[in-house]
Amino acid sequence: MKTKLLYLFFVILGVTATKAQETAVNLTMTPGYANQVFYKLSTDTQTPVVADSWDIAMLRTSNYSMGLRINDATGTEVFEASNNPNDWANIDIANESSWVKLYNSEIEWNEGAISQGSATYGWGEYNSNTHHVEGTVIFVFKYADGTYVKFFNEDYYGGYTFQYSVWDANTSSWGTDQTMTVPNGTSNVSYNYYSFSTNQQVTVAPDDTDWDLVFTKYFSDYYGDQSLYYPVTGVLHSSEVEVAQNDEPGGMPDNPTLTYSTDINTIGYDWKSYGSTGFTVNSDIAYYVKYADDTVYRIYFTSFSGSSTGDLTFNFEDVTSVLSMEEVTEEVTFGIYPNPSVDKKINLVYDNRLDANNNEVAIFSTTGQKVFQSSLNKNSGFYNKTLDLSNLNTGVYMLKFTSGAYSATKKIILK
């Protein structure tokens, strides 16, 4: 039944019944994955960033939230070298084998490597008198070129005060201590970024609302048991979206069962594999990226060239309207489009095999108040009804579709 409704639904929209319009994307991280690339699906926008342009990211979303991530896109490693601040002058890279290696979480953005240290807050302890978090742990960054930087986050109180020093291999000693305070500020990004090489704050990610995916290198818990962290190249998603993975060897099914996740590595790196002839991608794996307004994009990868060029390709399409189709029972199916609506007019498409005395649609505000109601045709058949909601305010509502003893609800957004 749902297949029939989908076909008629596509006829109404004036597109093919098999597939919506896809967008083909060519993206490059450049040779050696020298760039991270932030991507926004709704605008088809790429924002490349030089991968080694920053060293540490500082969560800045509120005065009560802290988080410190390292830039593992460059292969940088970080160690807890001491949990005694008085050891600052005595940190010796000859003791590296005794240090504890730490990693960024690939599940949550807010759980960075520095936050994994032995202190209560990873790097420090809360002072109940001053209401500051004060540093207690010294860390050492180790770079792919053999450079070392020791790092100590002294304080957090609406911003981060930290000191760092670069190891001088020529003199086998630490260079001059640098101290910096980076306030949270009022920007529209979740993190502030800092570069040890330029000794200044730098711009990296676009505004949170301007990217959905970042193509990057990162360390992955390869076996899932913390026994091996391995550098991989893949995709992490923004905290502004949720992602579902679905195996679809025959293309998008009529009624995919999707489980959305906030784990930022839901797309990850395993959509590709390496063999004797190079990289191959599994185009049968589809990923559904859902926005907060319930807009959904379906993407699948089509090629990956590896580090020689850093090139990859994928296709995506907006499948929001298709996924809006819902089977209430085996006899009743309905869908709504467009959703969100920019002109406050929504089409209700429904297919009813039963004659029912009570076919209606009602709309409720988020407080539960009924703000719209309309009767529907009681006879069996396929129908398309336009709902004019221009009298309603812009916002989020719940639409309730009722046919006889059966009902279902959907969230709608009026812009």
C-alpha positions as CSV (number, residue, x, y, z in Angstrom):
1,M,0.0,0.0,0.0
2,K,2.7,2.4,0.9
3,T,4.5,1.8,-2.5
4,K,1.3,2.8,-4.3
5,L,1.1,6.0,-2.2
6,L,4.7,6.8,-2.8
7,Y,4.2,6.5,-6.5
8,L,1.2,8.8,-6.5
9,F,3.0,11.1,-4.2
10,F,5.9,11.5,-6.7
11,V,3.5,12.0,-9.5
12,I,2.0,14.9,-7.6
13,L,5.4,16.4,-7.0
14,G,6.2,16.1,-10.7
15,V,9.3,14.0,-10.3
16,T,10.2,10.4,-11.1
17,A,8.7,7.7,-8.8
18,T,12.0,6.0,-8.3
19,K,14.4,8.6,-7.0
20,A,14.5,12.3,-6.0
21,Q,17.0,14.6,-7.5
22,E,20.5,13.7,-6.4
23,T,23.4,16.1,-6.0
24,A,26.9,14.7,-6.9
25,V,29.7,16.1,-4.8
26,N,33.4,16.2,-5.6
27,L,35.5,16.9,-2.5
28,T,39.2,17.0,-1.9
29,M,41.2,16.9,1.3
30,T,44.2,17.5,-0.9
31,P,47.3,15.1,-1.1
32,G,48.3,13.7,2.2
33,Y,44.9,14.8,3.7
34,A,46.5,18.2,4.3
35,N,43.0,19.8,4.6
36,Q,40.1,19.1,6.8
37,V,36.8,19.9,4.9
38,F,33.6,21.0,6.6
39,Y,30.5,20.4,4.5
40,K,26.9,21.7,4.7
41,L,24.3,19.6,2.9
42,S,21.5,22.1,2.7
43,T,23.7,24.6,0.9
44,D,26.1,22.3,-0.8
45,T,28.9,24.3,0.7
46,Q,32.5,23.2,1.3
47,T,34.8,24.9,3.8
48,P,38.4,23.6,3.6
49,V,40.8,24.3,6.5
50,V,44.5,23.6,6.6
51,A,44.7,20.6,9.0
52,D,47.8,21.7,10.9
53,S,46.6,25.3,11.4
54,W,45.6,24.6,15.0
55,D,46.7,22.5,18.0
56,I,44.0,22.7,20.6
57,A,40.2,23.3,20.6
58,M,38.5,24.7,23.7
59,L,34.7,24.2,24.3
60,R,33.1,27.6,24.7
61,T,29.3,27.0,24.8
62,S,28.8,28.0,28.4
63,N,30.6,29.1,31.6
64,Y,29.8,25.7,33.1
65,S,30.9,23.4,30.2
66,M,34.5,22.6,29.6
67,G,36.3,20.5,27.1
68,L,39.7,20.4,25.4
69,R,40.4,18.5,22.2
70,I,43.7,18.0,20.5
71,N,44.2,18.2,16.7
72,D,44.6,14.5,16.0
73,A,44.0,15.1,12.2
74,T,47.8,15.8,12.0
75,G,48.6,12.5,13.8
76,T,49.4,14.4,17.0
77,E,49.5,12.3,20.2
78,V,49.1,13.6,23.8
79,F,50.3,12.1,27.1
80,E,49.6,12.8,30.7
81,A,53.1,13.4,32.0
82,S,52.4,14.3,35.6
83,N,49.5,15.0,38.0
84,N,51.7,17.4,40.0
85,P,51.9,21.0,38.7
86,N,55.2,21.4,40.6
87,D,56.8,19.0,38.1
88,W,56.5,21.6,35.3
89,A,60.2,22.4,35.2
90,N,61.2,18.8,35.5
91,I,59.2,17.2,32.6
92,D,61.7,15.2,30.5
93,I,60.8,13.6,27.2
94,A,63.2,10.7,28.1
95,N,60.4,9.5,30.4
96,E,57.9,9.2,27.5
97,S,57.5,5.5,28.0
98,S,56.1,6.1,31.5
99,W,53.5,8.6,30.4
100,V,49.8,7.8,29.8
101,K,48.6,8.3,26.2
102,L,45.2,9.9,25.8
103,Y,42.8,10.2,22.9
104,N,39.9,12.3,21.7
105,S,36.5,10.6,21.9
106,E,35.2,9.7,18.5
107,I,31.7,9.5,20.0
108,E,31.3,12.9,21.7
109,W,32.9,16.2,20.7
110,N,33.0,17.3,24.3
111,E,35.2,14.4,25.5
112,G,38.6,15.5,24.2
113,A,41.9,13.9,25.0
114,I,42.8,16.5,27.6
115,S,39.5,15.8,29.3
116,Q,40.5,12.2,29.7
117,G,43.3,12.9,32.2
118,S,43.4,11.6,35.8
119,A,41.9,14.7,37.5
120,T,38.2,15.0,38.2
121,Y,37.8,17.2,35.1
122,G,40.6,15.5,33.2
123,W,43.0,18.3,33.6
124,G,42.0,20.0,36.9
125,E,39.9,20.2,40.1
126,Y,37.0,22.4,41.1
127,N,37.8,25.0,43.8
128,S,34.6,25.6,45.8
129,N,35.9,28.8,47.2
130,T,36.7,30.6,43.9
131,H,34.3,28.5,41.7
132,H,37.2,28.1,39.2
133,V,38.5,24.8,37.9
134,E,42.2,24.8,38.6
135,G,44.8,22.8,36.7
136,T,46.6,19.8,38.3
137,V,47.8,17.8,35.3
138,I,50.7,18.4,32.9
139,F,50.4,17.1,29.4
140,V,52.9,16.7,26.6
141,F,52.0,16.8,22.9
142,K,54.0,14.8,20.5
143,Y,53.9,15.7,16.8
144,A,54.5,13.5,13.7
145,D,57.8,15.3,13.0
146,G,59.1,14.5,16.5
147,T,58.4,18.0,18.1
148,Y,57.2,18.0,21.7
149,V,55.1,20.7,23.5
150,K,54.3,20.6,27.2
151,F,50.9,22.0,28.1
152,F,49.2,23.0,31.4
153,N,45.7,24.4,31.6
154,E,46.0,26.6,34.7
155,D,42.4,27.7,35.1
156,Y,38.9,27.7,33.7
157,Y,36.4,30.4,34.5
158,G,34.4,31.5,31.5
159,G,37.6,31.0,29.5
160,Y,40.9,29.1,29.5
161,T,44.2,30.2,30.9
162,F,47.1,27.9,29.9
163,Q,50.8,27.8,29.5
164,Y,52.9,25.8,27.1
165,S,56.5,25.4,26.0
166,V,58.2,23.8,23.0
167,W,61.1,21.3,23.3
168,D,64.3,22.5,21.7
169,A,66.0,19.5,20.2
170,N,69.3,21.4,19.7
171,T,69.7,22.3,23.4
172,S,67.7,19.3,24.8
173,S,65.7,21.7,26.9
174,W,62.3,23.5,27.0
175,G,61.9,26.9,25.4
176,T,60.4,30.0,27.0
177,D,57.0,29.4,28.7
178,Q,54.1,31.0,26.9
179,T,51.0,32.0,28.9
180,M,47.7,32.7,27.2
181,T,44.1,33.4,28.2
182,V,41.3,32.6,25.7
183,P,37.9,33.8,26.9
184,N,34.8,31.9,25.7
185,G,33.5,34.9,23.8
186,T,30.2,35.2,22.0
187,S,30.9,33.5,18.6
188,N,28.5,31.0,17.0
189,V,31.0,28.1,17.1
190,S,31.2,25.5,19.8
191,Y,35.0,25.7,20.0
192,N,37.7,28.3,20.1
193,Y,41.0,27.2,18.4
194,Y,44.6,28.0,19.3
195,S,47.9,27.5,17.4
196,F,51.1,26.9,19.3
197,S,53.2,27.7,16.2
198,T,51.7,31.2,15.8
199,N,50.9,31.8,19.5
200,Q,47.5,33.0,18.7
201,Q,43.8,32.1,18.5
202,V,42.8,31.0,15.0
203,T,39.6,30.5,13.0
204,V,38.9,26.9,12.0
205,A,35.3,25.6,11.9
206,P,32.5,27.6,10.4
207,D,29.5,28.6,12.6
208,D,27.8,25.5,14.0
209,T,24.8,26.0,11.8
210,D,27.0,26.2,8.7
211,W,28.3,22.6,8.6
212,D,27.0,19.1,9.1
213,L,30.0,16.9,8.3
214,V,33.8,17.2,8.6
215,F,36.1,15.1,6.5
216,T,39.2,14.5,8.5
217,K,41.8,12.2,9.9
218,Y,41.3,11.0,13.5
219,F,42.2,8.2,15.9
220,S,39.7,5.4,16.1
221,D,39.2,2.8,18.8
222,Y,39.8,0.2,16.1
223,Y,38.5,-2.9,18.0
224,G,36.1,-1.1,20.3
225,D,37.9,-2.2,23.4
226,Q,40.6,0.5,23.8
227,S,43.3,-2.0,22.9
228,L,44.3,-0.2,19.7
229,Y,43.8,3.4,18.5
230,Y,44.5,3.6,14.8
231,P,44.7,6.7,12.6
232,V,41.8,6.7,10.1
233,T,40.4,9.0,7.5
234,G,36.6,9.5,7.5
235,V,33.7,11.6,8.5
236,L,32.5,13.0,11.8
237,H,29.2,14.8,12.1
238,S,28.2,17.9,13.8
239,S,26.3,17.9,17.1
240,E,23.6,19.8,15.3
241,V,22.5,16.7,13.4
242,E,21.8,13.0,13.9
243,V,22.8,10.2,11.5
244,A,21.4,6.8,10.7
245,Q,23.2,4.1,8.8
246,N,21.2,1.7,6.6
247,D,22.3,-1.2,4.3
248,E,20.4,-0.7,1.0
249,P,21.8,-2.9,-1.8
250,G,18.7,-2.2,-3.9
251,G,18.7,1.5,-3.4
252,M,16.4,3.4,-1.0
253,P,13.5,1.1,0.1
254,D,10.0,2.4,0.4
255,N,9.9,2.2,4.2
256,P,13.4,2.2,5.6
257,T,13.7,1.4,9.3
258,L,16.1,4.1,10.6
259,T,17.7,4.4,14.0
260,Y,19.3,7.8,14.4
261,S,22.4,8.3,16.5
262,T,24.2,11.3,18.1
263,D,27.5,9.4,18.0
264,I,29.7,11.6,15.8
265,N,31.4,8.7,14.1
266,T,28.2,7.1,12.8
267,I,29.4,7.6,9.2
268,G,33.0,7.1,10.3
269,Y,35.6,5.5,8.0
270,D,34.4,2.0,7.2
271,W,32.3,2.9,4.1
272,K,35.6,2.2,2.2
273,S,38.1,-0.6,2.2
274,Y,41.6,-1.0,0.8
275,G,42.7,-3.9,-1.3
276,S,45.3,-4.9,-3.9
277,T,43.8,-2.5,-6.5
278,G,43.4,0.4,-4.1
279,F,40.4,1.8,-2.3
280,T,36.8,0.6,-3.0
281,V,33.7,2.2,-1.5
282,N,30.5,0.4,-0.5
283,S,27.8,2.4,-2.2
284,D,25.1,0.0,-0.8
285,I,25.6,1.7,2.6
286,A,23.4,4.8,2.9
287,Y,23.5,7.4,5.6
288,Y,20.6,9.6,6.6
289,V,21.5,13.0,8.1
290,K,18.6,14.5,10.1
291,Y,18.4,18.2,11.0
292,A,16.6,19.6,14.1
293,D,13.7,20.6,11.9
294,D,13.3,17.0,10.7
295,T,14.8,17.7,7.2
296,V,16.6,14.5,6.2
297,Y,19.3,14.0,3.6
298,R,20.3,10.6,2.3
299,I,24.0,10.2,1.2
300,Y,26.1,7.4,-0.1
301,F,29.8,7.4,-1.2
302,T,30.9,6.7,-4.8
303,S,34.7,6.9,-4.8
304,F,37.7,7.5,-2.6
305,S,41.3,7.9,-4.0
306,G,43.3,7.8,-0.8
307,S,46.2,10.1,0.4
308,S,47.7,10.5,-3.1
309,T,45.1,13.1,-4.0
310,G,42.7,13.2,-1.0
311,D,39.8,13.1,-3.5
312,L,36.4,11.5,-2.8
313,T,32.9,11.7,-4.2
314,F,29.4,11.1,-2.8
315,N,25.8,11.7,-3.8
316,F,23.1,13.1,-1.6
317,E,19.4,13.9,-1.9
318,D,16.7,15.5,0.3
319,V,14.4,12.6,1.2
320,T,12.3,14.5,3.8
321,S,9.1,14.2,1.9
322,V,9.6,10.5,1.1
323,L,10.2,9.7,4.8
324,S,7.1,11.7,5.7
325,M,5.0,8.9,4.4
326,E,3.6,6.8,7.3
327,E,1.6,3.6,7.3
328,V,-1.0,4.0,10.1
329,T,-2.4,0.5,9.4
330,E,-2.3,-1.9,6.4
331,E,-5.3,-0.1,5.1
332,V,-4.4,3.5,5.9
333,T,-1.3,5.5,4.8
334,F,-0.7,9.2,4.9
335,G,2.1,11.8,4.2
336,I,2.6,15.5,4.3
337,Y,4.7,17.9,2.2
338,P,6.4,20.2,2.2
339,N,7.7,20.1,5.7
340,P,9.0,22.6,6.8
341,S,6.6,24.9,4.9
342,V,7.7,28.3,3.9
343,D,4.3,29.6,2.9
344,K,2.3,27.9,5.7
345,K,0.5,25.6,3.2
346,I,0.9,21.9,3.6
347,N,-0.4,19.1,1.4
348,L,-1.9,16.1,3.1
349,V,-1.7,13.0,1.0
350,Y,-3.6,9.9,2.2
351,D,-4.7,6.5,0.9
352,N,-7.6,4.9,2.7
353,R,-9.0,1.4,1.8
354,L,-11.7,1.7,4.4
355,D,-14.9,3.7,4.7
356,A,-14.8,5.5,8.0
357,N,-17.2,7.8,9.8
358,N,-14.4,9.9,11.3
359,N,-11.7,11.0,9.0
360,E,-10.1,14.3,10.1
361,V,-6.9,16.2,10.5
362,A,-6.1,18.3,13.6
363,I,-3.1,20.5,14.5
364,F,-2.0,21.3,18.0
365,S,0.4,23.8,19.4
366,T,3.4,22.6,21.5
367,T,1.3,23.4,24.6
368,G,-1.4,21.0,23.5
369,Q,-4.0,23.6,22.3
370,K,-5.9,22.6,19.2
371,V,-5.4,25.4,16.6
372,F,-6.7,23.8,13.4
373,Q,-9.2,21.1,12.5
374,S,-10.6,19.9,9.2
375,S,-12.8,16.9,8.1
376,L,-11.6,14.6,5.4
377,N,-13.4,12.5,2.8
378,K,-15.0,9.5,4.5
379,N,-14.9,7.2,1.5
380,S,-12.1,4.9,0.6
381,G,-9.6,6.1,-2.0
382,F,-6.5,8.3,-2.6
383,Y,-6.7,12.0,-1.7
384,N,-4.6,15.1,-1.7
385,K,-5.8,17.9,0.5
386,T,-4.1,21.3,0.8
387,L,-4.2,22.8,4.4
388,D,-4.0,26.6,4.5
389,L,-2.4,27.4,7.8
390,S,-1.6,31.0,7.1
391,N,-3.5,32.1,10.3
392,L,-1.0,30.2,12.5
393,N,2.1,31.7,13.8
394,T,5.5,30.6,12.7
395,G,6.7,27.7,14.7
396,V,6.5,24.0,15.5
397,Y,3.2,22.1,15.7
398,M,1.9,18.6,15.9
399,L,-0.4,17.3,13.1
400,K,-2.8,14.5,14.1
401,F,-4.3,12.4,11.3
402,T,-7.3,10.2,12.2
403,S,-9.1,7.6,10.2
404,G,-11.8,5.7,12.1
405,A,-10.2,4.2,15.2
406,Y,-6.7,4.8,13.9
407,S,-4.5,7.9,14.3
408,A,-0.9,9.0,13.9
409,T,0.9,12.3,14.6
410,K,3.7,14.1,12.9
411,K,5.7,17.2,13.8
412,I,5.3,20.1,11.2
413,I,7.2,23.3,11.0
414,L,5.8,26.6,9.6
415,K,8.3,29.2,8.6
